Amino acid sequence: MMDLLILCSNAAAGTVRGIVCLFLIFRLLSSQKPNKKSIAAISLGMAVISAALPIMGLPDFYRMVLETLVIAVCASRLQKADIRMSLFVGIFYEIAAAFWQFLFAAWLGVLFRSPAFLDARTGQGQIAIWLLHLLLTALTWYLIKRPNATGKETFRLASVIAVAGFLAVITLSEQNALTIADDTLDMWTILAVVLMMSLLVFNMNRQYETEKELAKLKSEQAELLEHDYTALNAAYAINAKLFHDFHNHIGVLRQLLSHSKSAEAMRYLDELQMPMQEMTDTVWTGDETVDYLINSKAATAKEHGIHYQVQVEFPRHTNLRSADLCAILGNLLDNALEAARQVPAPEQRFVRLVIRRINQMLVIKTENSYTTAPIEKNGALKTSKEENGLHGWGLKSAQTAAEKYDGMIQTSYSNDVFQAVATLSFQSVPLKADTL
């Protein structure tokens, strides 16, 4: 009877571990959130593994391997996560779960002076197991209730947990209440170091992927800027020609008006004003990236009949990198234009952009009309795209770029107006002597 209870307990604990890992992959890899289908699949897989291993007489190592494979397959197939990174997270998650299970069992054994806590086949051992899994459940609840937690916050939390585990296993070697083999302590100490290194590797990989994406955006931006400057030079040429031929234009207008041809004179003036109007509508902030994005999106808005308003107060000579501004401002404007374009009535389509400097903080705010209210789950807005990952220039890239300046991106909507606000802290950069 006891064996059956322990078998059921292990199956339930495995299910909890699997579900927690799926939520962890959802948060770390920006995959789709686990749904009923993925939870049912992971629960079935963990139950089969827990039931099969005792029958086959295989050690826990094989359980960890099989659980990792099941987690990676479920995350890849049902959450659209990257299989390679899912395996990476799954492997080190299983190691961390086993590591902390050992720590809970060992310290409970030290507290109650009983080695029975180290044996998972006893009631005391099950207490240690479920104490860990209750904390894993609390971690899942935290991930659900903190949908806006940044990647930096998640990394800090994981780092604190890893360092705490390392200190806990080192302290175990100094206690005398419970006898633990030196080989066992050495193994878990090495694994504690491996876990800390895995966090560093994961964070470096995430930064590398983000930098690679931003580098690609910067390259595309340079090509577009070149195209935009070519068009701008053409506009300057037209403007120069207009002023060069100014006296001829005055003569033509005088002739038209002297013959009471007011309508023809007005049309002639409109033709002359067109290139000048294009120059007047162009926004100049002093930053090439911001100038290009604002003006190119104005052309897109005009093409789709969207009323486009811009108010800009942009600081000069700051540490804000062009690639980061490209990711943040480009993403906000793209999303705003996409939503406004879907509004059926042209007169109700609008996008408003406000950029303001408040002391050493830059605030970028976009407001736009929309036709369908965004889907909200667990306090977070969900994209209407098929995949709940990045689209366009990527909210992930925008958020990551904002985090570099201790900033964030917040969204809200009410009264048919959607609002997105990015806040960035910046520092002034003095001009070099050779640029003065």
Disulfide bonds with the S-S distance in Angstrom:
none
